Amino acid sequence: MKIELPKQVARIIRTLEDNGFEAFAVGGCVRDSVLGRTPNDWDITTSALPLEIKGLFKRTIDTGIQHGTVTVLEDGIGYEVTTYRIDGEYEDSRHPKEVIFTENLREDLRRRDFTINAMAYNERAGLVDAFHGLEDLENGIVRCVGNAEERFTEDALRVMRAVRFSAQLGFTIAEETKEAAKKLAPNLEKISAERIQTELLKLLVSGNPDYLKTAWELGITAVILPEFDAMMRTPQNTPHHCFNVGEHTLHACKGVRPDKVLRLAMLFHDCGKPLVRSTDEDGKDHFYGHADVSAEMASEIMRRLKLDNDTIHQVKRLVRFHDWRPTLTDKAVRRMIYRTGEEIFPLLLEVERADICAQSDYQRKEKLETLDQAEALYQEILARKQCLSLKTLAVTGKDLIADGMKPGKELGNVLNKLLEDVLEEPSHNTKEYLLEYSRSLR
């Protein structure tokens, strides 16, 4: 099997080989190349020690030299070059007590997480596949290298990585790997929120975000996202739904494009339903106020997972307004665009469409038709370049000050009232009209 190595990678490997060392591209880049995908990055493993690596290349960075990793810069691009190593005993489900360097490639591959990530390649030796990773790739299986319990004990995050790789590749998880993951999932409590977040997001924006159900089955979400477990326990006895809250959420996640904000919005849009569920005398469930409750819960969960403030802000808005039932007037649509924010509103339409399509067939046609009409109104509003926020209002605070107003809170109140007026009647967005109207408000 031949893999086309980038010229910089081939050059690094050749330099190491010319100086008497072994060197191979290793891990995910080999896996992706075999699958016909373009690798995001290329890692190199070698028998050379870190100081020997540094001595062979002009520009290097000591990325993790105590663990054997040196970044070699070629044509301005960084490539991690790591000495073959054997990890010592793990004490915290994350870090080995010590790292022992070895000259044996097989020993280095043995310490890796999954067989599909434990293959190496160079142009001289071809594909080195000591643990049948190629066979597992061909059969669509995620399987631990060697003893699954040992691999998951070494780094508990590998439990999540097993599910994440299965979601990204559309693979199944080998039974023994799955059993070990289920047994050791509680160790995820020892893993930092940042590392959990990275794996969760990779799963969510994969081609199979509904594989989150596998994470639930293995007890992973019980540790990292217990709110999802509550959703999986919450029925929806209503004609509008044919799934429980959790299953509906999985279908909704799959119904939007693989964008981080959209997928998070779908994950959290109904997370408050378990808290507000009520059942009437006819046995019909109701979830009054669930959008606001879900928005607050989503914010708390995302902060717990250490997501950035901009993502939290966008997702929270989408969750808060996801249950909007549009009145089909341009005035109502303008007001909703103002409430959500101009950048959020088109995302809201995507969220609502995915939400509807993950419900039962009951009134689905009518709901989608209403949404289509709201979207048509939105496009008309954009085409007419109507004012939707203070930044496109025909007057500014400076204009009002020049017209005799004093700076302060009252000036902000007047600007907001002018915007309210323009949202009602877009033709009023002229400087002359707004200045005259502002005088009546002072």
C-alpha positions in Angstrom: 0.0 0.0 0.0 1.4 3.4 -1.0 0.6 6.6 0.9 1.4 10.0 -0.6 3.4 11.8 2.1 3.6 15.6 2.1 7.1 16.6 0.8 7.9 18.1 4.2 7.1 14.9 6.0 9.0 12.8 3.5 12.0 15.2 4.0 11.9 14.9 7.8 11.7 11.1 7.6 14.5 10.9 5.0 16.8 13.2 7.1 16.3 10.9 10.1 16.9 7.8 8.1 20.0 9.2 6.4 21.5 9.7 9.9 20.9 6.1 10.9 17.5 6.4 12.7 14.1 4.9 11.9 11.2 7.3 11.3 7.6 6.8 10.3 4.4 8.8 9.8 2.1 7.5 12.5 -1.4 7.5 13.9 -4.4 9.4 12.6 -2.6 10.7 9.5 -2.0 7.1 8.4 -5.5 6.1 9.2 -7.0 9.0 7.3 -4.7 8.4 4.3 -5.7 4.7 4.1 -9.4 5.9 4.1 -8.7 8.3 1.3 -9.2 11.3 3.5 -6.9 14.4 3.8 -5.2 14.3 7.3 -5.5 17.5 9.4 -1.9 17.0 10.6 1.0 14.7 10.3 2.8 13.1 13.2 6.1 11.4 13.0 7.6 8.8 15.3 11.3 7.9 15.4 14.0 6.0 17.1 16.1 9.2 17.5 16.2 10.8 21.0 14.9 14.4 21.4 18.3 16.0 21.4 19.3 13.9 18.4 16.2 15.2 16.6 17.1 18.8 17.5 20.6 18.3 16.2 19.4 17.3 12.7 17.1 20.2 12.0 17.6 24.0 11.8 14.3 25.1 13.4 12.7 23.2 16.2 10.5 23.9 19.2 10.6 21.9 22.5 6.9 21.1 22.5 7.0 18.3 25.0 10.6 17.3 25.2 10.2 15.5 28.5 7.8 13.1 26.8 10.0 12.9 23.7 8.2 15.4 21.4 10.0 18.0 19.4 8.2 20.1 16.8 10.2 20.4 13.6 9.5 23.4 11.4 9.6 22.8 7.6 8.5 25.5 5.2 6.9 27.3 8.1 4.8 24.3 9.1 5.2 22.5 12.4 5.4 18.7 12.5 5.5 16.8 15.8 8.4 14.3 15.9 8.3 12.0 18.9 10.8 9.4 20.1 9.5 5.8 20.3 8.4 5.4 23.9 6.8 3.1 26.4 4.5 4.7 29.0 5.1 3.8 32.6 2.4 3.2 35.1 -0.6 5.6 35.0 -1.7 7.1 38.4 -4.4 9.5 37.5 -6.3 8.1 34.4 -4.4 10.7 32.4 -0.6 10.9 32.9 2.0 8.1 33.0 4.4 8.3 36.1 7.3 8.0 33.7 8.1 7.8 30.0 10.7 5.2 28.8 12.3 5.7 25.4 12.7 2.6 23.3 14.2 1.7 19.9 11.3 -0.7 19.1 8.6 0.7 16.9 6.2 -2.1 17.9 6.5 -1.2 21.5 5.6 2.4 20.7 2.6 1.3 18.6 1.5 -1.0 21.5 0.8 2.0 23.8 -1.6 3.7 21.4 -5.4 3.8 22.0 -7.0 2.0 19.0 -5.8 -0.4 16.3 -6.8 2.0 13.6 -4.5 4.7 15.2 -1.6 2.3 15.7 -0.3 2.0 12.1 2.9 3.6 10.8 4.2 4.3 7.3 7.3 5.3 5.5 8.3 4.9 1.8 11.0 2.4 2.6 9.0 -0.1 4.8 5.5 0.7 3.6 2.6 0.2 6.0 3.5 -1.2 9.5 0.4 -2.7 11.0 1.3 -4.8 14.0 -2.2 -4.8 15.6 -4.5 -5.5 12.5 -5.6 -1.9 12.2 -6.1 -2.2 8.5 -8.5 -5.1 9.0 -10.5 -3.1 11.5 -10.6 -0.2 9.1 -11.9 -2.4 6.4 -14.5 -3.9 8.7 -15.5 -0.5 10.2 -14.5 -1.3 13.8 -13.1 0.7 16.7 -11.0 -1.6 18.8 -8.5 -1.0 21.6 -4.9 -2.1 21.1 -4.4 -5.1 23.3 -6.3 -5.1 26.6 -9.1 -2.6 26.5 -9.4 -2.1 30.2 -5.6 -1.3 30.4 -6.0 1.3 27.6 -9.0 3.0 29.2 -7.3 2.9 32.7 -4.3 4.7 31.2 -6.4 7.6 29.9 -10.1 7.7 30.8 -10.7 10.1 27.9 -10.2 7.2 25.5 -13.7 6.0 26.6 -15.1 9.1 24.9 -12.6 8.9 22.0 -14.0 5.5 21.2 -17.5 6.9 20.7 -16.1 10.0 18.9 -14.2 7.9 16.4 -17.1 5.7 15.8 -19.3 8.8 15.1 -16.7 10.4 12.8 -16.1 7.3 10.8 -19.5 5.6 11.1 -17.9 2.6 12.7 -19.1 0.2 15.4 -17.2 -0.3 18.6 -15.8 -3.9 19.2 -17.8 -5.7 22.0 -14.8 -6.1 24.3 -13.9 -2.4 23.9 -17.5 -1.4 24.6 -17.7 -3.5 27.8 -14.5 -2.0 29.1 -15.7 1.5 28.2 -18.9 0.8 30.2 -17.0 -0.4 33.2 -14.5 2.5 33.2 -16.7 5.4 32.1 -17.0 6.7 35.8 -13.2 7.5 35.6 -14.2 10.4 33.3 -14.8 12.4 36.5 -11.0 12.7 36.7 -10.8 14.4 33.2 -10.7 18.2 32.8 -13.8 19.9 31.4 -11.7 21.3 28.5 -10.7 17.8 27.3 -14.3 16.5 27.7 -15.6 19.5 25.7 -13.1 18.8 22.8 -14.3 15.3 22.4 -18.0 16.1 22.8 -17.8 18.8 20.1 -16.0 16.5 17.7 -18.8 14.0 18.2 -21.5 16.6 17.8 -20.1 18.1 14.5 -19.4 14.6 13.1 -21.6 13.0 10.4 -23.3 11.0 13.2 -24.1 13.2 16.2 -26.9 10.8 17.1 -24.1 8.4 18.2 -24.4 10.4 21.5 -26.9 7.6 22.2 -23.9 5.2 22.4 -22.3 7.5 24.9 -25.5 7.3 26.9 -25.7 3.5 26.6 -22.1 3.2 27.9 -22.7 5.5 30.9 -20.6 8.3 29.6 -23.3 11.0 29.6 -24.2 10.0 33.2 -20.8 11.5 34.1 -20.3 14.4 31.6 -23.9 15.3 30.7 -26.4 13.9 33.2 -29.0 16.3 31.8 -29.1 14.2 28.7 -29.8 11.1 30.8 -32.8 12.9 32.3 -34.0 13.7 28.7 -33.8 10.0 27.8 -36.0 9.2 30.7 -38.7 11.9 29.8 -41.6 10.8 27.6 -43.6 13.2 25.5 -47.2 12.0 25.4 -48.5 14.5 22.9 -49.6 14.3 19.3 -46.7 16.6 18.3 -44.1 14.0 19.3 -43.2 10.4 18.6 -40.0 10.2 20.6 -39.0 10.8 24.2 -37.1 14.1 24.8 -33.7 12.5 24.4 -34.5 10.6 21.2 -36.1 13.7 19.7 -32.9 15.6 20.6 -30.8 13.1 18.7 -32.9 13.3 15.6 -32.9 17.1 15.8 -29.1 17.2 16.1 -28.8 15.1 12.9 -31.3 17.5 11.2 -29.0 20.5 11.2 -25.7 21.0 9.3 -22.5 20.2 11.2 -21.9 23.6 12.7 -20.9 23.8 16.4 -23.4 26.5 17.4 -26.3 24.8 15.6 -25.5 21.3 16.9 -25.2 22.6 20.5 -28.5 24.5 20.1 -30.2 21.3 19.1 -28.6 19.3 21.9 -29.8 21.8 24.5 -33.1 23.1 23.0 -35.3 20.8 25.1 -33.0 20.1 28.0 -35.4 21.9 30.4 -38.3 19.7 29.6 -37.7 17.1 32.3 -38.0 19.9 34.9 -41.3 21.4 33.6 -43.2 18.4 32.4 -46.8 18.2 33.5 -49.6 15.7 32.6 -53.2 16.8 32.3 -56.3 14.7 33.2 -56.4 13.2 29.7 -52.8 11.9 30.0 -51.4 14.5 27.6 -48.0 16.0 28.5 -47.2 19.7 28.6 -43.9 21.5 28.9 -44.9 25.1 29.7 -42.0 27.5 29.8 -39.5 24.9 28.7 -37.6 27.2 26.3 -36.6 29.7 29.0 -35.7 27.0 31.4 -33.7 25.2 28.7 -31.8 28.4 27.8 -30.7 28.9 31.4 -29.7 25.3 31.8 -27.8 25.4 28.5 -25.8 28.4 29.7 -24.9 26.6 32.9 -23.9 23.4 31.1 -21.8 25.2 28.6 -20.0 27.2 31.3 -19.4 23.9 33.1 -17.8 22.6 29.9 -15.7 25.7 29.6 -17.1 26.9 26.3 -16.3 30.4 25.1 -18.6 33.3 25.8 -19.5 33.9 22.2 -20.7 30.4 21.7 -22.6 30.4 24.9 -24.4 33.7 23.9 -25.4 32.4 20.5 -26.6 29.0 21.6 -28.5 30.4 24.6 -30.4 32.8 22.2 -31.3 30.0 19.8 -32.5 27.8 22.6 -34.6 30.6 24.2 -36.4 31.4 20.9 -36.5 27.9 19.3 -40.2 27.5 20.1 -41.2 30.7 18.3 -44.5 30.4 16.4 -44.3 33.1 13.8 -47.1 35.5 13.1 -46.9 35.9 9.3 -46.5 39.6 9.1 -43.3 41.5 8.1 -43.7 43.5 11.4 -43.7 40.3 13.5 -40.7 39.0 11.7 -38.8 42.3 12.0 -39.4 42.2 15.7 -38.1 38.7 16.1 -35.0 39.5 14.1 -34.4 42.4 16.5 -35.0 40.2 19.5 -32.7 37.4 18.4 -30.1 39.6 16.6 -29.5 39.8 12.9 -26.8 37.2 12.9 -28.8 34.7 14.9 -32.2 34.9 13.1 -31.2 32.8 10.0 -29.8 30.2 12.4 -33.1 30.2 14.3 -34.9 29.2 11.1 -32.5 26.3 10.7 -33.1 25.3 14.3 -36.9 25.5 14.0 -36.8 23.4 10.8 -34.8 20.6 12.4 -37.0 20.7 15.5 -40.2 20.3 13.4 -38.7 17.5 11.3 -37.7 15.6 14.5 -41.3 15.6 15.7 -44.3 13.4 14.7 -46.1 13.9 11.4 -48.9 15.7 13.2 -49.3 19.1 11.6 -45.7 18.9 10.3 -46.7 20.1 6.8 -48.5 23.1 8.2 -45.6 24.0 10.5 -43.1 23.8 7.7 -45.3 25.9 5.4 -45.6 28.6 8.1 -41.8 28.5 8.6 -41.3 28.8 4.8 -43.5 31.8 4.7 -41.6 33.4 7.6 -38.4 32.8 5.8 -39.8 34.4 2.6 -40.8 37.5 4.7 -37.3 37.6 6.1 -35.7 37.5 2.6 -38.1 40.4 1.6 -37.0 42.4 4.6 -33.4 41.9 3.7 -34.0 42.8 0.1 -35.6 46.0 1.1 -32.7 46.8 3.5 -35.1 47.6 6.3 -33.8 48.8 9.6 -33.5 46.0 12.1 -31.2 47.4 14.8 -29.7 50.6 16.2 -26.7 50.3 13.8 -28.9 50.9 10.8 -31.2 53.6 12.4 -31.1 56.8 10.4 -30.0 58.8 13.5 -27.3 58.2 16.1 -26.7 59.3 19.6 -24.4 62.0 18.2 -27.3 63.3 16.0 -29.6 63.6 19.1 -26.9 65.4 21.1 -26.4 67.8 18.2 -30.1 68.3 18.3 -30.0 69.4 21.9 -30.2 66.2 24.0 -27.8 65.6 26.9 -25.8 62.4 27.0 -27.0 59.8 29.4 -29.6 57.1 30.1 -32.5 59.1 28.6 -30.7 59.3 25.3 -30.5 55.5 25.1 -34.2 55.2 25.9 -35.1 57.6 23.2 -33.0 55.7 20.6 -34.7 52.5 21.5 -38.2 54.1 21.2 -37.2 55.4 17.8 -36.1 51.9 16.8 -39.4 50.5 18.1 -41.2 53.0 15.8 -39.1 52.0 12.7 -39.7 48.3 13.4 -43.4 49.1 13.2 -43.1 51.3 10.1 -39.8 51.0 8.1 -40.6 54.2 6.1 -40.1 56.2 9.2 -36.3 55.5 9.1 -35.3 59.0 7.9 -33.2 61.5 9.8 -35.8 64.2 9.5 -38.7 62.1 10.8 -36.8 60.6 13.6 -35.3 63.9 14.9 -38.8 65.4 14.9 -40.3 62.4 16.7 -37.4 62.4 19.2 -38.3 65.9 20.3 -41.8 64.7 21.3 -40.2 62.0 23.5 -37.9 64.3 25.5 
